[in-house]
Amino acid sequence: MQRATKIVSTIGPASNDMATLVRMIRAGVNVVRLNFSHGKAQDHIDRAKMVREAAAECGVEIAIMADLQGPKIRIGKFEQGKINLENGSKFILDAECQMGNQAMVGLDYKELPRDIRANDVLLLNDGLIVLVVDRVVGSAIHTTVRIGGELSNNKGINRLGGGLSAPALTGKDMEDIKTAMSFQADYVAVSFPKSATDMIMARQLANIAGEQYKHKPQMIAKIERAEAIPALQEILDASDAIMVARGDLAVEVGNAAVPALQKRMIKLARASNKMTITATQMMESMIVNAVPTRAEVSDVANAVLDGTDAVMTSAETASGKYPVETVEAMAAICLEAEKSDVVKLDADFLNATFTRIDQSIAYGALFTAYHLRVKAIAALTESGSTALWMSRHNIDIPIYALTPSLLTQRKSALYRNVTPFELPHSTDREAVLKAAQDLLLAKGVVQKGDMIVVTWGEPMGQIGGTNALKIMKIGEY
């Protein structure tokens, strides 16, 4: 059984070598995430080169995601590196403080005092430390510790309910976009967008930076601010995909609200023909353990059953002890979850509306393949749009995006239930159909006598022109 759900893995010190990366790709990685919160520009350029080389060694195309850091809303540093806060004690966050101590600490985000009011609740270190604001005096935020504990250098700050004014794109992000375009990152993930405007600006910057390389990346909105939830549809419309970034989002809206939001986001994205990545702590225990917890297994499986395009690893593969084993375990969980999922394609079509010929062909291919129980669906595509539309609906028949475009092969690596293969460009329909048949045979995904559904556009070679569908028996060419 072909795995439909894709795996996005972050690489870092634990996976920053060719041998480990090759093993991870063979274990199931489809997209490699480069985290721009860590490392220098040259580090990411070198890692991107290694990813391309490792993918070539494995004989597959891997997408590269450049994940921007976004605004640094963090405390400063302490004289001793860390302190311990007691419940009920007083503590000050001061934008002008240079070095922290038991009484106060500085702020990387100097505008924070302007955003804060008395009785606001501040959550530090992913919500482990809770402070209640007493008053704001100039650059100093005076608080009372509600939940204390150890607090160390540079921990993040969130306000319960959101509302911090930091812009989604910083000066560093703008430079990092240029770096990402220098190695033609397939996807750019934007941290903390609050509106469609943030995503439109990021896309414009990426397109300008990529112009000299004739490259336009796909844009991913990381949903991690409370303000993004009411603006979800407009953010989706301005993006190609969203990431359910459960870490910061949970701190702002509360842990209990996240599971329902995850389901809502995935459902809305699929209805909008956009992709989803579910992220944060999916296999967290595998940073130090060789096997996941039962709760983590259920978490990954539920994301698959929700219909996510991809599940993601962060520290598990970037700095954990078992990067390859993490990918292997995640792939196995995805497969088992997919096997248990009951496919009811007809329900997806009851309220479907479309006005484009290529989209109607995509729907027709799914309907035909489902009822005839064919072996595979082959979408001959230049842009990948037909394969993307097909992938928005549950079907237990594998979809193959056959394309001459290297960019389309790579971006299709994120589409649920879609496997991209290179098919050389030709304007001869019969030659292309024979080449498609021979390619699927050579890849071992079909055998002579199998029935498949093929879609393409005539005249051959045009973009966005899928207008033909054929039920084909392997061996008839």
C-alpha positions as CSV (number, residue, x, y, z in Angstrom):
1,M,0.0,0.0,0.0
2,Q,1.3,3.4,-1.0
3,R,1.4,5.9,1.9
4,A,-0.8,8.9,1.1
5,T,0.2,11.2,4.0
6,K,3.5,13.0,3.5
7,I,6.2,13.5,6.1
8,V,8.0,16.9,6.6
9,S,11.2,16.6,8.6
10,T,13.4,19.3,10.0
11,I,17.1,18.8,9.6
12,G,19.7,20.0,12.1
13,P,22.8,18.8,13.9
14,A,21.4,15.3,14.3
15,S,20.7,14.9,10.6
16,N,23.2,17.2,9.0
17,D,25.2,14.6,7.1
18,M,24.6,12.8,3.8
19,A,24.4,9.3,5.2
20,T,21.7,10.1,7.8
21,L,19.7,12.2,5.3
22,V,19.7,9.5,2.7
23,R,18.4,7.0,5.3
24,M,15.7,9.5,6.3
25,I,14.6,9.9,2.7
26,R,14.5,6.2,2.2
27,A,12.5,5.9,5.4
28,G,9.8,8.2,4.1
29,V,10.7,11.9,4.2
30,N,9.0,13.8,1.4
31,V,9.8,17.4,2.4
32,V,12.8,18.7,4.2
33,R,12.3,21.8,6.5
34,L,15.1,24.2,7.0
35,N,14.5,26.2,10.2
36,F,15.7,29.8,9.7
37,S,15.5,30.4,13.4
38,H,18.8,28.7,13.7
39,G,22.0,28.9,11.7
40,K,23.5,31.3,9.2
41,A,22.6,31.9,5.6
42,Q,25.5,29.7,4.4
43,D,24.4,26.9,6.6
44,H,21.0,26.7,4.9
45,I,22.6,27.0,1.4
46,D,24.9,24.1,2.2
47,R,22.0,22.0,3.7
48,A,19.8,22.7,0.6
49,K,22.6,21.5,-1.6
50,M,23.0,18.3,0.5
51,V,19.2,17.7,0.3
52,R,19.3,17.9,-3.5
53,E,22.2,15.5,-3.6
54,A,20.7,13.0,-1.2
55,A,17.4,13.1,-3.1
56,A,19.3,12.4,-6.4
57,E,21.0,9.4,-4.7
58,C,17.6,8.1,-3.7
59,G,16.1,8.7,-7.1
60,V,13.3,10.9,-5.9
61,E,12.4,14.6,-5.8
62,I,12.2,16.1,-2.4
63,A,10.7,19.5,-1.7
64,I,12.6,22.0,0.4
65,M,10.7,24.2,2.9
66,A,12.3,27.4,4.2
67,D,10.7,28.2,7.5
68,L,11.1,31.9,8.4
69,Q,11.8,32.8,12.0
70,G,9.3,35.6,12.3
71,P,9.3,38.2,15.1
72,K,11.4,37.4,18.2
73,I,9.0,38.1,21.1
74,R,11.4,36.8,23.8
75,I,12.9,37.8,27.1
76,G,16.6,38.7,27.3
77,K,19.4,36.9,29.2
78,F,20.1,36.4,32.9
79,E,23.4,37.0,34.7
80,Q,23.5,33.4,35.8
81,G,21.8,32.0,32.7
82,K,18.5,31.2,34.5
83,I,16.4,32.0,37.6
84,N,13.6,30.3,39.6
85,L,10.3,32.1,40.0
86,E,8.1,31.4,43.0
87,N,4.3,31.6,42.9
88,G,3.1,35.0,44.1
89,S,6.4,36.7,43.7
90,K,6.9,40.0,41.8
91,F,8.8,40.1,38.5
92,I,9.5,42.8,36.0
93,L,9.9,42.6,32.2
94,D,11.8,45.8,31.2
95,A,12.7,46.7,27.6
96,E,15.7,48.8,28.9
97,C,17.2,46.1,31.1
98,Q,20.5,44.9,29.8
99,M,21.1,41.8,31.9
100,G,18.5,39.9,33.9
101,N,18.4,38.9,37.6
102,Q,16.0,37.5,40.1
103,A,13.9,40.7,40.0
104,M,13.8,41.5,36.3
105,V,14.8,40.6,32.8
106,G,15.1,42.5,29.5
107,L,13.1,42.1,26.3
108,D,14.2,41.4,22.7
109,Y,10.9,42.8,21.5
110,K,11.2,46.4,22.7
111,E,7.6,47.4,21.7
112,L,6.0,44.8,24.1
113,P,5.2,47.4,26.9
114,R,3.0,49.3,24.4
115,D,0.9,46.2,23.7
116,I,0.3,45.3,27.4
117,R,-2.4,46.4,29.9
118,A,-3.1,45.7,33.5
119,N,-4.6,42.2,34.1
120,D,-3.2,40.8,30.9
121,V,-1.9,37.3,31.2
122,L,1.6,36.6,29.8
123,L,2.8,33.1,29.1
124,L,6.5,32.4,29.0
125,N,8.4,29.3,27.9
126,D,5.5,27.7,25.9
127,G,3.1,28.5,28.8
128,L,5.1,26.8,31.6
129,I,5.5,30.2,33.3
130,V,2.4,32.4,33.8
131,L,2.6,36.1,34.8
132,V,-0.3,38.4,35.5
133,V,0.3,42.1,34.6
134,D,-0.1,44.5,37.6
135,R,0.8,47.7,35.7
136,V,3.0,49.1,33.0
137,V,5.3,52.0,33.8
138,G,7.3,53.3,30.8
139,S,9.5,50.5,29.5
140,A,8.7,48.2,32.5
141,I,5.9,45.6,32.8
142,H,5.3,44.8,36.5
143,T,3.8,41.4,37.1
144,T,2.9,38.9,39.7
145,V,3.9,35.2,39.2
146,R,0.8,33.0,39.0
147,I,2.7,29.8,38.0
148,G,6.4,29.8,38.6
149,G,9.3,27.6,37.8
150,E,12.7,27.7,36.1
151,L,13.1,30.5,33.6
152,S,16.2,30.6,31.4
153,N,17.7,32.9,28.7
154,N,15.7,34.0,25.6
155,K,12.4,32.2,26.3
156,G,9.4,33.2,24.2
157,I,6.5,35.4,25.4
158,N,2.9,35.1,24.4
159,R,-0.2,37.0,25.6
160,L,-3.2,34.9,26.4
161,G,-5.7,35.6,23.7
162,G,-3.1,37.1,21.4
163,G,-3.0,40.7,20.3
164,L,0.8,41.5,20.1
165,S,1.5,43.9,17.4
166,A,4.8,42.5,16.1
167,P,4.9,42.4,12.3
168,A,4.9,38.9,10.7
169,L,7.9,39.8,8.5
170,T,11.1,41.2,10.1
171,G,14.2,42.5,8.4
172,K,15.8,39.2,9.0
173,D,13.0,37.4,7.3
174,M,13.3,39.5,4.3
175,E,17.0,38.7,4.0
176,D,16.2,35.0,4.6
177,I,13.7,35.0,1.8
178,K,16.6,36.1,-0.5
179,T,18.7,33.3,0.8
180,A,15.9,30.7,0.3
181,M,15.4,31.9,-3.3
182,S,19.1,31.5,-4.0
183,F,18.7,27.7,-3.7
184,Q,15.1,27.8,-5.0
185,A,13.2,26.6,-2.0
186,D,10.0,25.0,-3.1
187,Y,8.0,26.3,-0.1
188,V,8.4,29.4,2.1
189,A,6.7,29.1,5.6
190,V,5.7,32.5,7.1
191,S,5.6,32.6,10.9
192,F,2.8,34.5,12.8
193,P,0.8,35.9,9.9
194,K,-2.3,37.7,11.1
195,S,-4.0,38.5,7.8
196,A,-3.9,38.0,4.1
197,T,-1.8,41.1,3.7
198,D,1.1,39.4,5.5
199,M,1.0,36.5,3.1
200,I,0.6,38.7,0.0
201,M,3.7,40.7,1.1
202,A,5.7,37.6,1.7
203,R,4.8,36.2,-1.7
204,Q,5.7,39.5,-3.4
205,L,9.1,39.5,-1.7
206,A,9.7,35.9,-2.6
207,N,8.7,36.4,-6.3
208,I,11.0,39.4,-6.6
209,A,13.9,37.6,-5.0
210,G,13.3,34.5,-7.1
211,E,12.9,36.5,-10.4
212,Q,16.6,36.2,-11.3
213,Y,16.3,32.4,-10.9
214,K,12.9,32.2,-12.7
215,H,11.5,30.7,-9.6
216,K,8.2,31.3,-7.7
217,P,7.8,29.3,-4.5
218,Q,4.6,28.1,-2.8
219,M,3.7,30.0,0.3
220,I,2.7,28.4,3.6
221,A,1.0,30.3,6.4
222,K,1.8,29.1,9.9
223,I,-1.4,29.5,11.9
224,E,0.0,30.3,15.4
225,R,-1.6,33.5,16.4
226,A,-5.1,33.9,17.9
227,E,-5.8,36.7,15.5
228,A,-5.3,34.3,12.6
229,I,-8.3,32.2,13.5
230,P,-11.1,34.7,12.5
231,A,-9.0,35.6,9.4
232,L,-8.4,32.0,8.4
233,Q,-10.3,32.0,5.1
234,E,-8.6,35.2,3.8
235,I,-5.2,33.8,4.9
236,L,-6.0,30.5,3.1
237,D,-7.0,32.5,-0.1
238,A,-3.6,34.3,0.0
239,S,-1.6,31.1,0.6
240,D,-0.9,27.7,-1.0
241,A,-0.9,25.8,2.3
242,I,-1.3,26.3,6.0
243,M,0.6,24.8,8.9
244,V,-1.3,23.9,12.0
245,A,1.5,25.2,14.3
246,R,0.2,23.9,17.6
247,G,2.9,25.3,19.8
248,D,2.4,29.0,19.9
249,L,-1.2,28.6,18.9
250,A,-1.9,26.5,22.0
251,V,-0.2,29.1,24.2
252,E,-2.4,31.9,22.9
253,V,-5.8,30.1,22.7
254,G,-5.3,27.4,25.3
255,N,-4.4,23.7,24.8
256,A,-7.9,22.5,25.0
257,A,-9.0,24.5,22.0
258,V,-6.3,23.2,19.6
259,P,-7.7,19.8,18.6
260,A,-11.0,21.2,17.4
261,L,-9.2,24.0,15.6
262,Q,-6.9,21.5,13.9
263,K,-9.9,19.6,12.5
264,R,-11.5,22.9,11.4
265,M,-8.4,24.2,9.7
266,I,-7.8,20.9,7.8
267,K,-11.4,20.7,6.6
268,L,-11.5,24.4,5.5
269,A,-8.1,24.0,3.7
270,R,-9.3,21.0,1.8
271,A,-12.5,22.7,0.8
272,S,-10.4,25.7,-0.4
273,N,-8.1,23.4,-2.5
274,K,-5.2,24.2,-0.2
275,M,-2.7,21.9,1.6
276,T,-2.2,21.4,5.3
277,I,0.8,20.4,7.5
278,T,0.1,19.3,11.1
279,A,3.1,20.2,13.3
280,T,4.5,20.4,16.8
281,Q,5.4,17.7,19.3
282,M,4.0,14.9,17.1
283,M,6.8,12.5,18.2
284,E,8.3,14.6,20.9
285,S,9.4,11.7,23.1
286,M,11.5,10.3,20.3
287,I,14.0,13.1,20.9
288,V,15.4,10.8,23.6
289,N,13.5,7.5,23.2
290,A,13.7,5.0,20.4
291,V,9.9,4.4,20.3
292,P,6.9,6.9,20.5
293,T,4.3,7.0,23.2
294,R,0.9,5.6,22.6
295,A,-0.5,9.2,22.8
296,E,1.9,10.3,20.1
297,V,0.8,7.4,17.9
298,S,-2.8,8.4,18.4
299,D,-1.9,12.1,17.7
300,V,-0.3,11.3,14.3
301,A,-3.0,8.8,13.4
302,N,-5.8,11.4,14.2
303,A,-4.1,14.0,12.0
304,V,-4.1,11.5,9.2
305,L,-7.7,10.7,9.7
306,D,-8.5,14.4,9.8
307,G,-7.2,14.6,6.2
308,T,-3.9,16.5,6.7
309,D,-1.5,16.4,3.7
310,A,1.5,16.0,5.9
311,V,2.7,15.5,9.4
312,M,5.9,17.1,10.6
313,T,8.9,16.5,12.8
314,S,10.9,19.3,14.4
315,A,13.5,18.6,17.2
316,E,12.9,14.9,16.8
317,T,14.9,14.8,13.6
318,A,16.8,18.1,14.0
319,S,18.5,17.4,17.3
320,G,17.1,14.1,18.6
321,K,18.9,10.8,19.1
322,Y,16.8,8.8,16.6
323,P,16.0,10.8,13.5
324,V,15.7,7.9,11.1
325,E,13.7,5.8,13.6
326,T,11.3,8.7,14.1
327,V,10.6,8.9,10.3
328,E,10.2,5.1,10.1
329,A,7.7,5.1,13.1
330,M,5.8,8.1,11.6
331,A,5.5,6.4,8.2
332,A,4.2,3.2,9.8
333,I,1.6,5.1,11.8
334,C,0.4,6.9,8.7
335,L,0.0,3.7,6.8
336,E,-2.0,2.0,9.5
337,A,-4.3,5.0,9.9
338,E,-4.9,5.2,6.2
339,K,-5.8,1.5,6.1
340,S,-8.5,2.0,8.7
341,D,-10.0,5.0,7.0
342,V,-13.3,4.2,5.2
343,V,-13.4,5.9,1.8
344,K,-16.7,7.4,0.8
345,L,-15.9,9.4,-2.3
346,D,-19.5,10.0,-3.3
347,A,-20.1,12.1,-0.1
348,D,-17.4,14.5,-1.2
349,F,-19.1,15.1,-4.5
350,L,-22.6,15.8,-3.3
351,N,-22.1,19.6,-3.0
352,A,-19.2,20.0,-5.3
353,T,-19.4,23.0,-7.7
354,F,-16.9,24.1,-10.3
355,T,-16.7,26.2,-13.4
356,R,-13.3,25.2,-14.9
357,I,-13.0,22.4,-17.4
358,D,-9.7,21.2,-15.9
359,Q,-11.3,21.0,-12.5
360,S,-14.3,19.1,-13.8
361,I,-11.9,16.6,-15.5
362,A,-10.2,16.1,-12.1
363,Y,-13.5,15.3,-10.4
364,G,-14.5,13.1,-13.3
365,A,-11.3,11.1,-13.0
366,L,-11.8,10.5,-9.3
367,F,-15.4,9.4,-9.8
368,T,-14.5,7.1,-12.6
369,A,-11.5,5.6,-10.8
370,Y,-13.5,5.0,-7.6
371,H,-16.4,3.2,-9.2
372,L,-14.3,1.2,-11.7
373,R,-11.7,0.3,-9.0
374,V,-8.8,1.1,-11.3
375,K,-5.2,0.5,-10.3
376,A,-4.0,4.1,-10.5
377,I,-4.8,7.6,-11.7
378,A,-2.2,9.3,-13.9
379,A,-2.4,13.1,-14.2
380,L,-0.3,14.3,-17.1
381,T,0.3,17.8,-15.8
382,E,2.5,20.9,-16.4
383,S,1.5,22.9,-13.3
384,G,0.4,20.2,-11.0
385,S,-3.1,21.7,-10.5
386,T,-5.0,18.7,-11.7
387,A,-3.2,16.4,-9.3
388,L,-3.7,18.9,-6.4
389,W,-7.5,19.0,-7.0
390,M,-7.7,15.3,-7.1
391,S,-5.7,15.1,-3.8
392,R,-8.3,17.2,-2.0
393,H,-10.7,14.2,-1.8
394,N,-10.3,10.9,0.0
395,I,-9.7,8.0,-2.4
396,D,-7.8,4.8,-1.8
397,I,-6.4,4.8,-5.4
398,P,-2.9,6.3,-5.8
399,I,-2.5,9.4,-7.9
400,Y,0.6,9.9,-10.1
401,A,1.6,13.4,-11.3
402,L,3.5,12.8,-14.5
403,T,5.2,16.1,-15.5
404,P,8.2,17.4,-17.4
405,S,8.5,20.2,-14.8
406,L,11.1,19.7,-12.0
407,L,9.4,22.4,-9.9
408,T,6.0,20.6,-10.2
409,Q,7.6,17.3,-9.2
410,R,9.0,18.9,-6.1
411,K,6.0,20.9,-5.0
412,S,3.8,17.8,-5.6
413,A,5.8,15.9,-3.1
414,L,3.6,17.6,-0.4
415,Y,0.3,16.7,-2.0
416,R,-1.6,14.0,-0.1
417,N,-1.8,10.7,-2.1
418,V,0.2,12.1,-5.0
419,T,3.5,10.7,-6.2
420,P,5.3,12.8,-8.8
421,F,7.3,11.2,-11.7
422,E,9.2,12.9,-14.5
423,L,7.6,12.4,-17.9
424,P,9.5,14.1,-20.8
425,H,7.7,16.9,-22.7
426,S,6.1,16.0,-26.0
427,T,3.3,17.3,-28.2
428,D,2.5,13.8,-29.6
429,R,-0.5,12.5,-27.7
430,E,0.0,8.8,-28.6
431,A,3.7,9.0,-27.8
432,V,3.0,10.6,-24.4
433,L,0.3,8.1,-23.5
434,K,2.7,5.2,-24.3
435,A,5.5,6.9,-22.4
436,A,3.1,7.3,-19.4
437,Q,2.2,3.6,-19.5
438,D,5.9,2.5,-19.8
439,L,6.9,4.8,-16.9
440,L,4.3,3.4,-14.6
441,L,5.3,-0.2,-15.6
442,A,9.0,0.6,-15.1
443,K,8.2,2.0,-11.6
444,G,6.4,-1.2,-10.7
445,V,3.2,0.5,-9.7
446,V,1.1,-1.2,-12.5
447,Q,1.2,-4.4,-14.4
448,K,0.0,-5.4,-17.9
449,G,-3.8,-5.8,-17.9
450,D,-4.3,-3.2,-15.1
451,M,-6.8,-0.5,-15.8
452,I,-5.9,3.2,-15.1
453,V,-7.5,6.6,-15.6
454,V,-5.4,9.2,-17.4
455,T,-6.0,12.9,-17.7
456,W,-4.2,15.4,-20.0
457,G,-4.7,18.6,-21.9
458,E,-4.9,19.1,-25.6
459,P,-3.0,20.4,-27.3
460,M,-0.3,18.8,-25.4
461,G,2.1,20.9,-23.4
462,Q,-0.1,23.8,-22.4
463,I,-0.4,24.9,-18.7
464,G,-3.8,24.8,-17.0
465,G,-5.4,23.1,-20.0
466,T,-6.5,19.6,-18.8
467,N,-9.5,18.8,-20.9
468,A,-9.3,15.1,-21.6
469,L,-9.9,11.8,-19.7
470,K,-9.2,8.3,-20.9
471,I,-9.7,4.8,-19.3
472,M,-6.8,2.8,-20.4
473,K,-5.7,-0.8,-20.1
474,I,-1.9,-1.2,-19.5
475,G,-0.5,-3.0,-22.5
476,E,-2.7,-1.5,-25.2
477,Y,0.1,0.8,-26.4
